[in-house]
Amino acid sequence: MSRSFVVLGGTGDLTGRLLLPSLARLHETGVLGDESGLLAVARDEWDRRAYREWARGRLAAHAGELPEATRDRLVGRLDFAARDVTDPDDLRAALSRVDGEPVVYLALPHTLFRPTLTALAEVGLPEGARVVVEKPFGTDRADARVLNELLHRLLPEEAVFRVDHFLAKQTVLDVLGLRFANRVFEPVWNAAHVERVDIVADETLGLEGRAGYYDRAGALRDMVQNHLLQLLAVVAMEPPLTVDASSLPARKADVLRAVRPPADVRAASVRGRYTAGTVAGRAVPAYTDEDGVDPARQTETYAELTVTVDNWRWAGVPFRLRSGKALGAARQEIVVRFRPVPHLPFLDAEPEPDVLRLSLSPDAIALEVDLNGTGDPFDLEREVLAARMAPHDLPAYALLLRELLDGDTTPSISDVEAEESWRIVEPVLAAWAAGEVPLREYPAGSGGPAGHPPPPAPARPETSA
């Protein structure tokens, strides 16, 4: 049976910047068949022609590397309905325009998820339909629970896709292969051998015109609550029976249930906000001077949180999650730092721990180890054994769209994961809102709040293994 792709919020930034370019790539590769309908729904008083012109401009800006003929073919298939996505009658009228089993994508501000799902529940969806919900999933744990209840009224859990595009990044997928397909790593992937884990997502970008969303979210909600906790779950999970839509989310959910928020939030977290500065030669204004920002909200642009996983494998190992905007260098990586050897027979040598770095941008894996030097054979030198991954045929968003169109929810966040992630960060959010943790300032282009630099870079330039 044919499928139709229905985008609620079809004129938003997410649709223009990510969804339409991803659909164009799927169209080019043949994944998006010609029989599939494409309908955008939004409140804008446009007709089909106006929408297609807007979409053509978005594709030129964000998928310009694709042939113009490919982009034009996608544009020629787009339909548009000027409707209110929170109104049941409007939604019913919009959905009546598509054939087959609809894939309904909520490309909306998270504040509209609940009224939109309420309206969808009233309208109902046919058997075989799917619903896709963007992040952040809710505003807190109670809201996430309500959203899950609405989704379960609509569809079975296996027909729900909660998006986190970090899960489609190649290095994240490679973590599964690294751990579960290689005997050398899994025996030492535990508290007996691992000293700590850092999960970092640093950006050089500032606010970039997103004040309407970001100033009410902040770095902890925007990055840590979803993306970074998902990376923690992939790193720390127990081996699944199989990598499928039942086993993988269940093992990730087990890890998140075991994560304990810090007892002392002040000692285990850092929040900061950038001031004016220079990033890569570009002047960046202070966050509080950006259009649409309310300084009284005390919104953080830098968040750092250290948690523990209270289970047999990871007891006592700190997991530090860190993300910030307008920093001096972009860095997305998982750093696994192993414990030093218990005894070093080399004279006058200080043991350095082995360090495994899994870079998400670019996709690469590097293992820092000590080896005997090229001079004195009994001196140790730091070496880096590295491999850079060949890029996926499809970018992360297009890969996710391909999976959901195929009906595979393996790279989705489960209902349990969504609620547990909020449980973990809510005590921190409460402590920050109460002023228990000071809001530190850092200049744009710096390494973040003073005293909290990023994990150290590799000891020397990477060399291919």
N, C-alpha and C positions, 0 to 999 in steps of 0.2 A: 504494500500500500504506500502511496506517495506521502511525503511530509511537506508541511508548510512551516516556514520560519517566521514567527511573529515577534517583532521587537516593540515592546512597550517602552516608550521613551525614545522613539525613533529619530528625534532631532537633537539629542543630547551629545555632549562631548564624547562619552564612551562609545556611542554608536559611530560617530564620524571618525574618531581617532583609532578605534580598535576593531569594532565589529564589522563595519563595511569593508575595510582592507582585508580582514581575515576571510570574509565571505568571498571576496574577489580571488584570493589565493586558492580557496577551495574550489571555486568555479574553474580556475585555470587548470588545476590538477584533475578535474573530473569528479571530485568527491561530491560536489554540490550538483546533483543531476538537473537536467533541464526541466524535469517534471516538478521540481520543488517550487512552491510558491514563496514569495518574499513580501511581507507586509510590514510596514512601519506605522506605528500608532502614536500620535502626540496631539496636544491641544492646539498647536499652531494652526491658524486658519490658512492652510496651504491646500493646493490641489496636487494631483499626481505629478504634473509637469514641474511645478515649483520645487517639489521634493526631489525630483530627479536631478534638477539643476544643483540643488544644495549638495546632494550625494556625489555628483560628478566633481564638484570642487573639493569635497573632503577626500575623495579617492586620489585626486591629483596631488593633494598636499601630503597624504599619509601612505599612499601606495604607488607613488610615481615611478617606482622601479618596474612595475608591471606594465605590459604592453597596453597602449591606449585602447586597443580593440577589446582586450579582456575586461577592462574597466567599463567600457561602453556596453558590453554584453550584459554585465551585472546590472548596470543602471537601467537598461531597457527592460529588466524583469521586475523592477521595484514597483510596488504599489503603496499607496498612502491613505490613511484614514484619519481625519481630524476629529478625534474623540478624546473624552476624559477617561483615563484608564482606571479611575477610582469609581466610576459610575457603572453599575451593572448593565443598564440598558445600552449604554455606549459600547461597553465591552462586547455584549452579545451581538450588537450590530457589526462591530469590527470583525469578530471571529466568524460571522456568517459569510464573510467574503473570501475565506480560504477553504481549500479542499484538503482532504486527507487528514492525517494525524498531526495536530499542531505542536510545534516546539515553541513555547511561550517564554520569551527572554525578558526579564525585568531589568532593563538597562535604565534604572531610575535612581533618584536620591533615596537613601535607605529610609528616610522618614515616610516615603510613600509605599513601602513594602506592605505594611499592615493593611491600609485601606484598599490597596490593589488586590491583595490576596483575598480579602474579605469579599470584594466584588466578584472575583473569579470563583470563589466558593459558592456564591449565590447563582452565578451563571452555570457553573459546572463545565467540565471538560470531557471529551469523549475518551473511550478506552484507547490506550496507546499514546495518549498525549504525554508531554513532558513539560516541566516548568524549571526554568533556570533563574537563580537568584544571585545577584552580584554581592560582593562584600561592601561594607561591613554588614554581617547578618545580625540585624537588630541593634539596639542601643545599649542593652545590658542583658543579663541572663534571663530576667523575667520576660523581656520583649522577645528574645530568641525563642523562649519556650512557647509563647503565643504564636509566633510565626510558624514554628514547627507544627503546632496543633492545626493551624489553618492549612498548611501544606498537606498534612495527613488527611484532612477532610477532603481535599481535592484529589489526591493521587497516592498510590503506595510509595513508600520511601525509595524504592528502586527507580522510580520515575522522576525523582527530584535531583537536581544538579545544583549544588551550592558551589559557586565558582571561587577558586583561588588559583590564579594563573601561575603562581610560583610552583605549584605541583606539576606543571607541564614543562618546567625548565629542565634542560637536558641533564645538568649536573645533579638535580634532585632525583631524577630517575636513575642516574648512574650510582647514587648512594645505595639503591636497592641491589644493583648488580655487584657493586664493590663488596658489600657485606655478605650477601646471601649466595653468591656464586663463586666466592674465593675463600678457600679454607684458611688462608693466612691472616685475615682480618678478624673474623668473627670470634675466635678464641680469646683475643685481647680487647674485645669491644665491651668493656665492663669496668666497674669501679676499681678492680684490682690493678688495672693497667692504665686507665685513663685518669688524668689529673683534673682536667676541666675541658669544657666545650664552649667556644664562643661562636655565636651566630650573628653576623653583622650585615646590615643593609644601609650603607651610607650613600647619600645622594649629594651631588653638587648643585642640583636644581633647588631653587627657592620655592616660593608659593605658586608662581606661574599662573596667576589668575584664578586659583581654586579656593578663594577665601570662603565662598558660600558653603562649601562642604568642610574644608580643612579647619577653619577657625572654630568649628563646633566639634571637631573630632580630635585633632592633635595626633602626635606621633604614636602614642601608646595604642590608641584605638585604630589608627590608620594602618599601622605596620605590625606592631608586636602582637596584638590580640589575635590576628589571623595569620599573616604570612609567616612570621618568625616562630610562632608556636607550632605551625604546621611543619616547618623545617625541623624543629625540635622533635616532633612526633616521628618523623621519618628517620632521624638519626637514632633515636632511643628505643624504637619499637622492638618487640620480640619478633622472631622470624614468623611470617605468615605461612599458612599451609600452602596457599597459592596466591599469586598476585592477581586478585580479581575484585569485583565490586562488593563482595561480602567479607573476605578475609582481611584485605588491606585496611579498609576503614575501621574494622573491629580492633585490629592491633594498634592503630594510631589512637583510637579512643581509649584503650587500656592505658597507654602512656599518659595521656592528658588527665585521666582520672587520678593518676599517681603523682602529678605535679603539685607541689605545695607552694602556695604564695609565701613570701618571706614573712617571718614573724616580726622582724624589725624592718619596716618599709624604708625608713630613713637611711639605714645602713646599706640596704640592698638595692636601692634604686637611685637614679639620677634623672632630673628633668631640666631641660634648658631651652633657651630661645635665642635665635640669632639676632645680632645687631648688624649695622651696616658694615660692609667689607667688600673684598674683591675675590671673585672665584674665577680662576682661569682667565685673568685679565678683564673680567666683566664686573662692573660695579653692581653690587646688590644692595638694595635699600634694607634698612632694619625691618624685621617682620612687622613690627607695630606700625610702620609707615606704609605698608602694602594696602592697596585698595580693598575695602571690605572688611578689614580686620578691626575687631573691638579689643583694644589693649586690656580692658577690664576682665576679659575672659581668662587671662593668664594662660593662654593656649601654649603648650610646649611644642617645639619643632625638633626636639631631641629627647629621646627616651631610652633609658637603659634599665634593665631589670635582671636580677640574678635569682634564679629559682633552683629547686632541687627536685629530683624524681625519686620519690620514696618507694622504691621496689628493690628486689633482690639484686638486680643487675647494676643499678646506678646509685645506690644509697651513698650519700656524702659527696657526690660529684656536683660541683656548681655548673649550671648552664647559664651563661651570660648572654642576654639578648639585647641588641643595641641597634638603633636606627636614628638617623638625623638628616635634616635638610641643610642645604647651603654649606656643606662641609668642603674642606680643601681637596678631597679626593673621593671619587666614587669607588665604592667597594661593596660587593655582595659575595659573601663567602661563609663557609662553615669551617671552623678551625678546631680540630681535635688534637689536644695536647696530651701526650702520653707521659707517664711517670718516668723519672730517671731510673737508670739501672741501679740495683742495690749496691754494687761494688764496681769500681772502675780500676782495672789493673795498670793503667797508663800513669806514669809519674807526672806530677804537676799538671794534670788535666782536670778540668771541671766538667762534670757530666752535664750535657745539655739534653733535654728531652726530645724525643722524636716528635715531629709535628706533621700532621696530615692536613692539607688545605684543599678544600673543594670550592673552587671559584665558580660563581654563577654568571659572571659577566667579565671576561669571556669564559666559556665553559672550559674548565681545566682542572686537573688533579695534580698536586705536588706533594711529595713526601720529603721532609727535611730530616737528614740522618747524619751521624758522624762516621767518617771513614778515615782510614789511615792516609796520611798526607803524601804529597809527591816529593817532599824534601826528606826530612828524617822519617824513616818508615814507621817509627813508633809515636809520631805526633798525630794528633787528630785534626781533621779539617771538616768543615761543614759542607755538605753537598746536598743538592736538590735534585731528586729524581722526579721528572715531570712529564706530563702528557697533556696536550691540548686536544679537546674533543672536536671532531668534525661537526659542523652545525647541523641541526635538524633540517629536514626539507621544509618544514613549516615552523613559523614562530609560535610561541607558547599559546597565544590566544587562538590561532587557527587550529593548532593541535587539539585544544580543548573543544572547539566547535566540532571538529571531526569526530571526536569521541562521543559527544552528546548526540550528534546526528546519527551515529551508529548505535546509540542506546547503551553505551558503556559508561557507567558512573564510577568506575575505579578511581579516576583522578578527581573525585568530588569530595567535599566535606560532608560527613554524616551528621545527622541530627544531634547525636551525642557529642561529637567533637565541637559543634557550634556552641552548645550550651556550656561545655566544660571550659572552653577557651575564655568565655566571659567570667566564669567562676574564678579563674586564676587571676585575672587582672582587676576584678572589681574592688578587692581590698586596697590595691595600689591606687586606683582612681579615687577612692574615698579619702585615702590619706593625703593625696595630692590636693584634692579639692578643699580639704580642711587646713591646708597650709603647713602640714607636718614636714614636707620636703621642700626646701627652697627652690625657686625657679632661677637657675643660674643663667647668665648671659655668656654668649661666645660670639666672636666676630665671624661673619660670613667668610668662608675661605680658610678657617682654622680647623683644628682637629676635634673641636667640640669643647664642652665645658672643661675648665682647667683641672688637671689631675686625672682626666679620664680620656687618655688617647686611645685610638683604635688598637687592636692587637698588633704586635710588631709584624712588619713585612718580612717576606722570606729573607734568609740570611745572605743570599747572593742570587744573581739572575738565574732564572729557571733554565735548565738544560733538558733536552729530551731524554727520556729513559731509553 
